[in-house]
Amino acid sequence: MANIVESIAQSVSSLGVKASYGDPVTVGGVEIIPVALVWYGYGGGFDHDHDHDTDGGGGGGGGGVSIPVGAYVPGLDGVRFAPNPVALIGVCVPLAVAASWAIVGTAILGRRR
């Protein structure tokens, strides 16, 4: 099981920047470079029965997410980043909620002391 997890981790880590920046694409005669927020997670485990000489079992899993956040496009002053508003809202809302809960939680804990 460990070999499978290691091999998956090595194949994903070799993507590097290519996972976040796509190959240039021509749209309407204009070349753009897509940009995405990308993350992966993998794990595995194995249970060995120490009382007997049998192997208990094992398991593993993983997944990934890619959110298109915008593209680099040509502009009047050179290349500029054009954000994808829907994706940016989708990324920023959970961060804003987490930050607000952290602020509220800190305020509540401060009152209790």
N, CA, C and O atoms as a printed pandas DataFrame, in Angstrom:
     atom_number atom_name residue_name chain_id  residue_number  x_coord  y_coord  z_coord
0              1         N          MET        A               1    0.830   -1.189    0.000
1              2        CA          MET        A               1    0.000    0.000    0.000
2              3         C          MET        A               1    0.873    1.251    0.000
3              4         O          MET        A               1    0.573    2.213   -0.706
4              5         N          ALA        A               2    1.952    1.246    0.785
5              6        CA          ALA        A               2    2.814    2.428    0.873
6              7         C          ALA        A               2    3.411    2.766   -0.481
7              8         O          ALA        A               2    3.566    3.942   -0.813
8              9         N          ASN        A               3    3.750    1.748   -1.271
9             10        CA          ASN        A               3    4.327    1.996   -2.594
10            11         C          ASN        A               3    3.343    2.715   -3.510
11            12         O          ASN        A               3    3.748    3.570   -4.298
12            13         N          ILE        A               4    2.067    2.384   -3.420
13            14        CA          ILE        A               4    1.060    3.039   -4.251
14            15         C          ILE        A               4    0.955    4.511   -3.871
15            16         O          ILE        A               4    0.952    5.377   -4.746
16            17         N          VAL        A               5    0.870    4.796   -2.596
17            18        CA          VAL        A               5    0.766    6.175   -2.123
18            19         C          VAL        A               5    2.002    6.965   -2.526
19            20         O          VAL        A               5    1.885    8.102   -2.981
20            21         N          GLU        A               6    3.189    6.379   -2.366
21            22        CA          GLU        A               6    4.423    7.059   -2.745
22            23         C          GLU        A               6    4.450    7.347   -4.236
23            24         O          GLU        A               6    4.861    8.432   -4.646
24            25         N          SER        A               7    4.023    6.399   -5.049
25            26        CA          SER        A               7    4.050    6.590   -6.494
26            27         C          SER        A               7    3.061    7.674   -6.925
27            28         O          SER        A               7    3.355    8.452   -7.833
28            29         N          ILE        A               8    1.893    7.730   -6.284
29            30        CA          ILE        A               8    0.929    8.793   -6.595
30            31         C          ILE        A               8    1.498   10.143   -6.178
31            32         O          ILE        A               8    1.406   11.111   -6.934
32            33         N          ALA        A               9    2.078   10.221   -5.003
33            34        CA          ALA        A               9    2.651   11.479   -4.512
34            35         C          ALA        A               9    3.760   11.969   -5.438
35            36         O          ALA        A               9    3.852   13.169   -5.698
36            37         N          GLN        A              10    4.597   11.076   -5.937
37            38        CA          GLN        A              10    5.673   11.473   -6.833
38            39         C          GLN        A              10    5.134   11.971   -8.160
39            40         O          GLN        A              10    5.663   12.934   -8.716
40            41         N          SER        A              11    4.086   11.335   -8.683
41            42        CA          SER        A              11    3.534   11.784   -9.965
42            43         C          SER        A              11    2.873   13.147   -9.843
43            44         O          SER        A              11    2.958   13.955  -10.768
44            45         N          VAL        A              12    2.215   13.421   -8.715
45            46        CA          VAL        A              12    1.575   14.721   -8.519
46            47         C          VAL        A              12    2.619   15.799   -8.266
47            48         O          VAL        A              12    2.492   16.906   -8.789
48            49         N          SER        A              13    3.651   15.502   -7.473
49            50        CA          SER        A              13    4.664   16.514   -7.161
50            51         C          SER        A              13    5.450   16.917   -8.392
51            52         O          SER        A              13    5.996   18.019   -8.432
52            53         N          SER        A              14    5.524   16.066   -9.392
53            54        CA          SER        A              14    6.266   16.413  -10.602
54            55         C          SER        A              14    5.504   17.426  -11.455
55            56         O          SER        A              14    6.082   18.005  -12.376
56            57         N          LEU        A              15    4.218   17.654  -11.169
57            58        CA          LEU        A              15    3.459   18.642  -11.934
58            59         C          LEU        A              15    3.960   20.052  -11.668
59            60         O          LEU        A              15    4.069   20.859  -12.591
60            61         N          GLY        A              16    4.261   20.350  -10.426
61            62        CA          GLY        A              16    4.786   21.660  -10.060
62            63         C          GLY        A              16    3.906   22.795  -10.545
63            64         O          GLY        A              16    2.691   22.784  -10.348
64            65         N          VAL        A              17    4.534   23.777  -11.182
65            66        CA          VAL        A              17    3.843   24.972  -11.658
66            67         C          VAL        A              17    2.821   24.622  -12.741
67            68         O          VAL        A              17    1.822   25.325  -12.889
68            69         N          LYS        A              18    3.052   23.558  -13.490
69            70        CA          LYS        A              18    2.126   23.176  -14.561
70            71         C          LYS        A              18    0.728   22.884  -14.043
71            72         O          LYS        A              18   -0.242   22.961  -14.798
72            73         N          ALA        A              19    0.613   22.546  -12.754
73            74        CA          ALA        A              19   -0.707   22.274  -12.187
74            75         C          ALA        A              19   -1.507   23.567  -12.024
75            76         O          ALA        A              19   -2.736   23.542  -12.093
76            77         N          SER        A              20   -0.833   24.687  -11.811
77            78        CA          SER        A              20   -1.520   25.961  -11.586
78            79         C          SER        A              20   -1.598   26.838  -12.826
79            80         O          SER        A              20   -2.549   27.604  -12.982
80            81         N          TYR        A              21   -0.625   26.737  -13.698
81            82        CA          TYR        A              21   -0.604   27.533  -14.920
82            83         C          TYR        A              21   -0.733   26.604  -16.114
83            84         O          TYR        A              21    0.124   25.751  -16.341
84            85         N          GLY        A              22   -1.805   26.771  -16.876
85            86        CA          GLY        A              22   -2.039   25.908  -18.023
86            87         C          GLY        A              22   -1.213   26.330  -19.226
87            88         O          GLY        A              22   -0.572   27.381  -19.228
88            89         N          ASP        A              23   -1.244   25.486  -20.245
89            90        CA          ASP        A              23   -0.578   25.824  -21.501
90            91         C          ASP        A              23   -1.318   26.990  -22.152
91            92         O          ASP        A              23   -2.533   27.108  -21.997
92            93         N          PRO        A              24   -0.600   27.859  -22.883
93            94        CA          PRO        A              24   -1.268   28.964  -23.569
94            95         C          PRO        A              24   -2.361   28.459  -24.512
95            96         O          PRO        A              24   -2.205   27.444  -25.190
96            97         N          VAL        A              25   -3.475   29.201  -24.533
97            98        CA          VAL        A              25   -4.630   28.855  -25.366
98            99         C          VAL        A              25   -5.000   30.088  -26.179
99           100         O          VAL        A              25   -4.966   31.205  -25.662
100          101         N          THR        A              26   -5.354   29.896  -27.445
101          102        CA          THR        A              26   -5.790   31.007  -28.272
102          103         C          THR        A              26   -7.307   31.055  -28.292
103          104         O          THR        A              26   -7.967   30.092  -28.682
104          105         N          VAL        A              27   -7.859   32.205  -27.859
105          106        CA          VAL        A              27   -9.314   32.407  -27.817
106          107         C          VAL        A              27   -9.610   33.694  -28.579
107          108         O          VAL        A              27   -9.159   34.768  -28.182
108          109         N          GLY        A              28  -10.365   33.592  -29.670
109          110        CA          GLY        A              28  -10.692   34.774  -30.471
110          111         C          GLY        A              28   -9.465   35.481  -31.006
111          112         O          GLY        A              28   -9.456   36.708  -31.110
112          113         N          GLY        A              29   -8.434   34.734  -31.346
113          114        CA          GLY        A              29   -7.203   35.310  -31.873
114          115         C          GLY        A              29   -6.274   35.873  -30.808
115          116         O          GLY        A              29   -5.230   36.433  -31.142
116          117         N          VAL        A              30   -6.630   35.738  -29.532
117          118        CA          VAL        A              30   -5.813   36.254  -28.431
118          119         C          VAL        A              30   -5.281   35.073  -27.622
119          120         O          VAL        A              30   -6.032   34.181  -27.225
120          121         N          GLU        A              31   -3.972   35.089  -27.389
121          122        CA          GLU        A              31   -3.367   34.019  -26.594
122          123         C          GLU        A              31   -3.484   34.352  -25.109
123          124         O          GLU        A              31   -3.104   35.441  -24.680
124          125         N          ILE        A              32   -4.014   33.405  -24.323
125          126        CA          ILE        A              32   -4.153   33.572  -22.880
126          127         C          ILE        A              32   -3.485   32.407  -22.167
127          128         O          ILE        A              32   -3.286   31.338  -22.744
128          129         N          ILE        A              33   -3.145   32.629  -20.913
129          130        CA          ILE        A              33   -2.577   31.559  -20.080
130          131         C          ILE        A              33   -3.500   31.374  -18.886
131          132         O          ILE        A              33   -3.569   32.246  -18.019
132          133         N          PRO        A              34   -4.217   30.242  -18.825
133          134        CA          PRO        A              34   -5.135   30.009  -17.702
134          135         C          PRO        A              34   -4.393   29.764  -16.387
135          136         O          PRO        A              34   -3.304   29.191  -16.360
136          137         N          VAL        A              35   -5.025   30.219  -15.294
137          138        CA          VAL        A              35   -4.451   30.074  -13.957
138          139         C          VAL        A              35   -5.494   29.414  -13.061
139          140         O          VAL        A              35   -6.668   29.782  -13.094
140          141         N          ALA        A              36   -5.066   28.443  -12.264
141          142        CA          ALA        A              36   -5.985   27.728  -11.372
142          143         C          ALA        A              36   -5.362   27.569   -9.994
143          144         O          ALA        A              36   -4.142   27.503   -9.841
144          145         N          LEU        A              37   -6.236   27.510   -9.000
145          146        CA          LEU        A              37   -5.826   27.163   -7.639
146          147         C          LEU        A              37   -5.983   25.648   -7.543
147          148         O          LEU        A              37   -7.083   25.121   -7.705
148          149         N          VAL        A              38   -4.876   24.948   -7.279
149          150        CA          VAL        A              38   -4.877   23.489   -7.325
150          151         C          VAL        A              38   -4.309   22.930   -6.029
151          152         O          VAL        A              38   -3.293   23.409   -5.526
152          153         N          TRP        A              39   -4.981   21.900   -5.490
153          154        CA          TRP        A              39   -4.398   21.176   -4.356
154          155         C          TRP        A              39   -4.841   19.723   -4.402
155          156         O          TRP        A              39   -5.912   19.381   -4.904
156          157         N          TYR        A              40   -3.964   18.880   -3.853
157          158        CA          TYR        A              40   -4.182   17.441   -3.823
158          159         C          TYR        A              40   -3.972   16.934   -2.405
159          160         O          TYR        A              40   -3.248   17.542   -1.616
160          161         N          GLY        A              41   -4.605   15.829   -2.093
161          162        CA          GLY        A              41   -4.384   15.174   -0.819
162          163         C          GLY        A              41   -4.512   13.672   -0.983
163          164         O          GLY        A              41   -5.443   13.188   -1.627
164          165         N          TYR        A              42   -3.597   12.950   -0.413
165          166        CA          TYR        A              42   -3.598   11.481   -0.490
166          167         C          TYR        A              42   -3.226   10.905    0.862
167          168         O          TYR        A              42   -2.533   11.542    1.656
168          169         N          GLY        A              43   -3.688    9.712    1.111
169          170        CA          GLY        A              43   -3.335    9.044    2.351
170          171         C          GLY        A              43   -3.514    7.552    2.233
171          172         O          GLY        A              43   -4.161    7.058    1.310
172          173         N          GLY        A              44   -2.949    6.858    3.155
173          174        CA          GLY        A              44   -3.068    5.411    3.153
174          175         C          GLY        A              44   -2.799    4.871    4.549
175          176         O          GLY        A              44   -2.233    5.551    5.405
176          177         N          GLY        A              45   -3.212    3.658    4.748
177          178        CA          GLY        A              45   -3.000    3.056    6.051
178          179         C          GLY        A              45   -2.974    1.547    5.950
179          180         O          GLY        A              45   -3.419    0.965    4.960
180          181         N          PHE        A              46   -2.449    0.926    6.982
181          182        CA          PHE        A              46   -2.355   -0.525    7.016
182          183         C          PHE        A              46   -2.519   -0.971    8.453
183          184         O          PHE        A              46   -1.912   -0.394    9.355
184          185         N          ASP        A              47   -3.328   -1.984    8.675
185          186        CA          ASP        A              47   -3.577   -2.514   10.010
186          187         C          ASP        A              47   -3.016   -3.923   10.066
187          188         O          ASP        A              47   -3.447   -4.802    9.320
188          189         N          HIS        A              48   -2.062   -4.134   10.945
189          190        CA          HIS        A              48   -1.452   -5.452   11.090
190          191         C          HIS        A              48   -1.896   -6.052   12.422
191          192         O          HIS        A              48   -1.795   -5.405   13.464
192          193         N          ASP        A              49   -2.379   -7.272   12.382
193          194        CA          ASP        A              49   -2.818   -7.964   13.590
194          195         C          ASP        A              49   -1.581   -8.551   14.289
195          196         O          ASP        A              49   -1.020   -9.547   13.832
196          197         N          HIS        A              50   -1.166   -7.932   15.389
197          198        CA          HIS        A              50    0.047   -8.356   16.078
198          199         C          HIS        A              50   -0.129   -9.678   16.835
199          200         O          HIS        A              50    0.870  -10.333   17.135
200          201         N          ASP        A              51   -1.349  -10.090   17.150
201          202        CA          ASP        A              51   -1.580  -11.331   17.883
202          203         C          ASP        A              51   -1.515  -12.556   16.977
203          204         O          ASP        A              51   -1.295  -13.671   17.450
204          205         N          HIS        A              52   -1.701  -12.354   15.706
205          206        CA          HIS        A              52   -1.697  -13.463   14.746
206          207         C          HIS        A              52   -0.740  -13.117   13.622
207          208         O          HIS        A              52   -0.321  -11.967   13.485
208          209         N          ASP        A              53   -0.397  -14.104   12.827
209          210        CA          ASP        A              53    0.515  -13.867   11.711
210          211         C          ASP        A              53   -0.217  -13.469   10.440
211          212         O          ASP        A              53    0.294  -13.692    9.342
212          213         N          THR        A              54   -1.367  -12.902   10.562
213          214        CA          THR        A              54   -2.123  -12.499    9.376
214          215         C          THR        A              54   -2.117  -10.982    9.245
215          216         O          THR        A              54   -2.014  -10.254   10.233
216          217         N          ASP        A              55   -2.223  -10.546    8.059
217          218        CA          ASP        A              55   -2.326   -9.111    7.809
218          219         C          ASP        A              55   -3.771   -8.701    8.019
219          220         O          ASP        A              55   -4.688   -9.389    7.568
220          221         N          GLY        A              56   -3.979   -7.588    8.700
221          222        CA          GLY        A              56   -5.333   -7.101    8.972
222          223         C          GLY        A              56   -5.996   -6.552    7.724
223          224         O          GLY        A              56   -7.026   -7.067    7.290
224          225         N          GLY        A              57   -5.439   -5.554    7.165
225          226        CA          GLY        A              57   -6.002   -4.937    5.970
226          227         C          GLY        A              57   -5.360   -3.588    5.738
227          228         O          GLY        A              57   -4.538   -3.126    6.529
228          229         N          GLY        A              58   -5.738   -2.984    4.672
229          230        CA          GLY        A              58   -5.171   -1.689    4.338
230          231         C          GLY        A              58   -6.153   -0.889    3.522
231          232         O          GLY        A              58   -7.182   -1.400    3.080
232          233         N          GLY        A              59   -5.828    0.355    3.330
233          234        CA          GLY        A              59   -6.692    1.204    2.534
234          235         C          GLY        A              59   -5.987    2.491    2.190
235          236         O          GLY        A              59   -4.937    2.820    2.742
236          237         N          GLY        A              60   -6.573    3.193    1.291
237          238        CA          GLY        A              60   -5.995    4.462    0.880
238          239         C          GLY        A              60   -6.994    5.234    0.053
239          240         O          GLY        A              60   -8.019    4.704   -0.373
240          241         N          GLY        A              61   -6.687    6.456   -0.160
241          242        CA          GLY        A              61   -7.561    7.277   -0.982
242          243         C          GLY        A              61   -6.904    8.616   -1.244
243          244         O          GLY        A              61   -5.834    8.929   -0.722
244          245         N          GLY        A              62   -7.564    9.375   -2.050
245          246        CA          GLY        A              62   -7.017   10.684   -2.357
246          247         C          GLY        A              62   -7.953   11.450   -3.259
247          248         O          GLY        A              62   -8.984   10.944   -3.700
248          249         N          GLY        A              63   -7.577   12.652   -3.515
249          250        CA          GLY        A              63   -8.372   13.481   -4.403
250          251         C          GLY        A              63   -7.688   14.810   -4.619
251          252         O          GLY        A              63   -6.644   15.103   -4.036
252          253         N          GLY        A              64   -8.297   15.593   -5.459
253          254        CA          GLY        A              64   -7.740   16.897   -5.760
254          255         C          GLY        A              64   -8.826   17.851   -6.206
255          256         O          GLY        A              64   -9.937   17.446   -6.547
256          257         N          VAL        A              65   -8.479   19.130   -6.195
257          258        CA          VAL        A              65   -9.406   20.170   -6.601
258          259         C          VAL        A              65   -8.655   21.158   -7.477
259          260         O          VAL        A              65   -7.496   21.478   -7.214
260          261         N          SER        A              66   -9.317   21.636   -8.511
261          262        CA          SER        A              66   -8.760   22.667   -9.368
262          263         C          SER        A              66   -9.835   23.722   -9.595
263          264         O          SER        A              66  -10.900   23.423  -10.136
264          265         N          ILE        A              67   -9.555   24.965   -9.178
265          266        CA          ILE        A              67  -10.514   26.057   -9.328
266          267         C          ILE        A              67   -9.910   27.078  -10.287
267          268         O          ILE        A              67   -8.865   27.652   -9.985
268          269         N          PRO        A              68  -10.548   27.319  -11.444
269          270        CA          PRO        A              68  -10.001   28.303  -12.390
270          271         C          PRO        A              68  -10.187   29.722  -11.856
271          272         O          PRO        A              68  -11.314   30.212  -11.783
272          273         N          VAL        A              69   -9.095   30.381  -11.483
273          274        CA          VAL        A              69   -9.203   31.704  -10.864
274          275         C          VAL        A              69   -9.006   32.850  -11.847
275          276         O          VAL        A              69   -9.258   34.002  -11.493
276          277         N          GLY        A              70   -8.570   32.575  -13.054
277          278        CA          GLY        A              70   -8.416   33.631  -14.044
278          279         C          GLY        A              70   -7.447   33.245  -15.133
279          280         O          GLY        A              70   -7.154   32.069  -15.347
280          281         N          ALA        A              71   -6.946   34.279  -15.830
281          282        CA          ALA        A              71   -6.001   34.045  -16.919
282          283         C          ALA        A              71   -5.128   35.267  -17.104
283          284         O          ALA        A              71   -5.534   36.387  -16.795
284          285         N          TYR        A              72   -3.928   35.045  -17.610
285          286        CA          TYR        A              72   -3.068   36.143  -18.030
286          287         C          TYR        A              72   -3.401   36.447  -19.474
287          288         O          TYR        A              72   -3.371   35.561  -20.328
288          289         N          VAL        A              73   -3.719   37.704  -19.746
289          290        CA          VAL        A              73   -4.153   38.133  -21.080
290          291         C          VAL        A              73   -3.345   39.369  -21.488
291          292         O          VAL        A              73   -2.858   40.105  -20.629
292          293         N          PRO        A              74   -3.203   39.596  -22.804
293          294        CA          PRO        A              74   -2.509   40.801  -23.236
294          295         C          PRO        A              74   -3.362   42.038  -22.962
295          296         O          PRO        A              74   -4.580   42.001  -23.132
296          297         N          GLY        A              75   -2.734   43.120  -22.543
297          298        CA          GLY        A              75   -3.413   44.381  -22.285
298          299         C          GLY        A              75   -2.672   45.528  -22.949
299          300         O          GLY        A              75   -1.675   45.306  -23.635
300          301         N          LEU        A              76   -3.142   46.738  -22.755
301          302        CA          LEU        A              76   -2.515   47.910  -23.357
302          303         C          LEU        A              76   -1.095   48.131  -22.838
303          304         O          LEU        A              76   -0.217   48.555  -23.589
304          305         N          ASP        A              77   -0.872   47.845  -21.566
305          306        CA          ASP        A              77    0.440   48.049  -20.954
306          307         C          ASP        A              77    1.219   46.750  -20.796
307          308         O          ASP        A              77    2.141   46.686  -19.982
308          309         N          GLY        A              78    0.879   45.736  -21.539
309          310        CA          GLY        A              78    1.543   44.436  -21.429
310          311         C          GLY        A              78    0.571   43.389  -20.913
311          312         O          GLY        A              78   -0.646   43.556  -20.985
312          313         N          VAL        A              79    1.121   42.331  -20.403
313          314        CA          VAL        A              79    0.299   41.223  -19.908
314          315         C          VAL        A              79   -0.306   41.605  -18.563
315          316         O          VAL        A              79    0.371   42.193  -17.720
316          317         N          ARG        A              80   -1.583   41.270  -18.358
317          318        CA          ARG        A              80   -2.253   41.534  -17.085
318          319         C          ARG        A              80   -3.043   40.294  -16.679
319          320         O          ARG        A              80   -3.357   39.440  -17.508
320          321         N          PHE        A              81   -3.353   40.214  -15.406
321          322        CA          PHE        A              81   -4.156   39.107  -14.883
322          323         C          PHE        A              81   -5.627   39.500  -14.930
323          324         O          PHE        A              81   -6.010   40.543  -14.401
324          325         N          ALA        A              82   -6.449   38.672  -15.558
325          326        CA          ALA        A              82   -7.898   38.887  -15.615
326          327         C          ALA        A              82   -8.550   37.828  -14.730
327          328         O          ALA        A              82   -8.586   36.653  -15.098
328          329         N          PRO        A              83   -9.067   38.233  -13.563
329          330        CA          PRO        A              83   -9.637   37.248  -12.631
330          331         C          PRO        A              83  -10.973   36.697  -13.108
331          332         O          PRO        A              83  -11.698   37.350  -13.858
332          333         N          ASN        A              84  -11.285   35.497  -12.665
333          334        CA          ASN        A              84  -12.592   34.877  -12.863
334          335         C          ASN        A              84  -13.401   35.242  -11.618
335          336         O          ASN        A              84  -13.193   34.644  -10.563
336          337         N          PRO        A              85  -14.323   36.215  -11.715
337          338        CA          PRO        A              85  -15.015   36.700  -10.514
338          339         C          PRO        A              85  -15.775   35.617   -9.758
339          340         O          PRO        A              85  -15.776   35.617   -8.527
340          341         N          VAL        A              86  -16.407   34.713  -10.451
341          342        CA          VAL        A              86  -17.187   33.665   -9.782
342          343         C          VAL        A              86  -16.274   32.771   -8.961
343          344         O          VAL        A              86  -16.583   32.452   -7.813
344          345         N          ALA        A              87  -15.160   32.369   -9.536
345          346        CA          ALA        A              87  -14.229   31.499   -8.810
346          347         C          ALA        A              87  -13.590   32.240   -7.634
347          348         O          ALA        A              87  -13.416   31.661   -6.561
348          349         N          LEU        A              88  -13.240   33.512   -7.826
349          350        CA          LEU        A              88  -12.631   34.269   -6.737
350          351         C          LEU        A              88  -13.599   34.442   -5.572
351          352         O          LEU        A              88  -13.196   34.365   -4.411
352          353         N          ILE        A              89  -14.868   34.675   -5.876
353          354        CA          ILE        A              89  -15.875   34.757   -4.801
354          355         C          ILE        A              89  -15.977   33.415   -4.090
355          356         O          ILE        A              89  -16.043   33.353   -2.862
356          357         N          GLY        A              90  -15.989   32.337   -4.879
357          358        CA          GLY        A              90  -16.068   30.998   -4.294
358          359         C          GLY        A              90  -14.893   30.672   -3.393
359          360         O          GLY        A              90  -15.050   29.928   -2.424
360          361         N          VAL        A              91  -13.719   31.213   -3.690
361          362        CA          VAL        A              91  -12.533   30.991   -2.869
362          363         C          VAL        A              91  -12.523   31.942   -1.670
363          364         O          VAL        A              91  -12.156   31.546   -0.564
364          365         N          CYS        A              92  -12.929   33.202   -1.893
365          366        CA          CYS        A              92  -12.837   34.223   -0.836
366          367         C          CYS        A              92  -13.913   34.086    0.238
367          368         O          CYS        A              92  -13.656   34.388    1.403
368          369         N          VAL        A              93  -15.106   33.638   -0.128
369          370        CA          VAL        A              93  -16.193   33.541    0.860
370          371         C          VAL        A              93  -15.823   32.600    2.009
371          372         O          VAL        A              93  -15.966   32.995    3.166
372          373         N          PRO        A              94  -15.354   31.372    1.745
373          374        CA          PRO        A              94  -14.970   30.514    2.874
374          375         C          PRO        A              94  -13.843   31.114    3.721
375          376         O          PRO        A              94  -13.832   30.944    4.940
376          377         N          LEU        A              95  -12.902   31.811    3.090
377          378        CA          LEU        A              95  -11.828   32.446    3.854
378          379         C          LEU        A              95  -12.374   33.564    4.731
379          380         O          LEU        A              95  -11.949   33.718    5.876
380          381         N          ALA        A              96  -13.309   34.340    4.205
381          382        CA          ALA        A              96  -13.918   35.422    4.989
382          383         C          ALA        A              96  -14.717   34.857    6.158
383          384         O          ALA        A              96  -14.676   35.405    7.260
384          385         N          VAL        A              97  -15.441   33.773    5.927
385          386        CA          VAL        A              97  -16.219   33.145    7.000
386          387         C          VAL        A              97  -15.281   32.620    8.086
387          388         O          VAL        A              97  -15.532   32.816    9.275
388          389         N          ALA        A              98  -14.208   31.957    7.677
389          390        CA          ALA        A              98  -13.250   31.432    8.661
390          391         C          ALA        A              98  -12.615   32.566    9.458
391          392         O          ALA        A              98  -12.450   32.456   10.673
392          393         N          ALA        A              99  -12.262   33.647    8.783
393          394        CA          ALA        A              99  -11.659   34.791    9.486
394          395         C          ALA        A              99  -12.649   35.415   10.458
395          396         O          ALA        A              99  -12.275   35.781   11.572
396          397         N          SER        A             100  -13.915   35.540   10.047
397          398        CA          SER        A             100  -14.914   36.146   10.942
398          399         C          SER        A             100  -15.158   35.264   12.163
399          400         O          SER        A             100  -15.317   35.769   13.275
400          401         N          TRP        A             101  -15.187   33.947   11.959
401          402        CA          TRP        A             101  -15.359   33.043   13.102
402          403         C          TRP        A             101  -14.157   33.135   14.046
403          404         O          TRP        A             101  -14.315   33.060   15.265
404          405         N          ALA        A             102  -12.964   33.298   13.485
405          406        CA          ALA        A             102  -11.769   33.432   14.325
406          407         C          ALA        A             102  -11.840   34.715   15.151
407          408         O          ALA        A             102  -11.482   34.722   16.329
408          409         N          ILE        A             103  -12.302   35.796   14.532
409          410        CA          ILE        A             103  -12.424   37.072   15.248
410          411         C          ILE        A             103  -13.488   36.983   16.330
411          412         O          ILE        A             103  -13.272   37.419   17.461
412          413         N          VAL        A             104  -14.647   36.411   15.979
413          414        CA          VAL        A             104  -15.733   36.274   16.949
414          415         C          VAL        A             104  -15.304   35.350   18.088
415          416         O          VAL        A             104  -15.566   35.644   19.254
416          417         N          GLY        A             105  -14.651   34.246   17.760
417          418        CA          GLY        A             105  -14.192   33.309   18.788
418          419         C          GLY        A             105  -13.192   33.946   19.731
419          420         O          GLY        A             105  -13.237   33.714   20.939
420          421         N          THR        A             106  -12.283   34.754   19.184
421          422        CA          THR        A             106  -11.305   35.448   20.021
422          423         C          THR        A             106  -11.999   36.442   20.940
423          424         O          THR        A             106  -11.633   36.567   22.109
424          425         N          ALA        A             107  -13.003   37.154   20.420
425          426        CA          ALA        A             107  -13.737   38.126   21.231
426          427         C          ALA        A             107  -14.497   37.428   22.358
427          428         O          ALA        A             107  -14.520   37.921   23.486
428          429         N          ILE        A             108  -15.112   36.297   22.064
429          430        CA          ILE        A             108  -15.871   35.555   23.075
430          431         C          ILE        A             108  -14.925   35.026   24.149
431          432         O          ILE        A             108  -15.220   35.138   25.339
432          433         N          LEU        A             109  -13.800   34.455   23.746
433          434        CA          LEU        A             109  -12.834   33.949   24.724
434          435         C          LEU        A             109  -12.267   35.077   25.568
435          436         O          LEU        A             109  -12.013   34.883   26.757
436          437         N          GLY        A             110  -12.064   36.248   24.985
437          438        CA          GLY        A             110  -11.552   37.389   25.723
438          439         C          GLY        A             110  -12.517   37.866   26.802
439          440         O          GLY        A             110  -12.088   38.321   27.862
440          441         N          ARG        A             111  -13.810   37.763   26.540
441          442        CA          ARG        A             111  -14.825   38.174   27.530
442          443         C          ARG        A             111  -14.916   37.208   28.701
443          444         O          ARG        A             111  -15.240   37.610   29.818
444          445         N          ARG        A             112  -14.634   35.948   28.449
445          446        CA          ARG        A             112  -14.752   34.921   29.493
446          447         C          ARG        A             112  -13.627   34.998   30.500
447          448         O          ARG        A             112  -13.757   34.480   31.609
448          449         N          ARG        A             113  -12.544   35.622   30.147
449          450        CA          ARG        A             113  -11.372   35.657   31.038
450          451         C          ARG        A             113  -11.425   36.781   31.993
451          452         O          ARG        A             113  -10.514   36.945   32.805
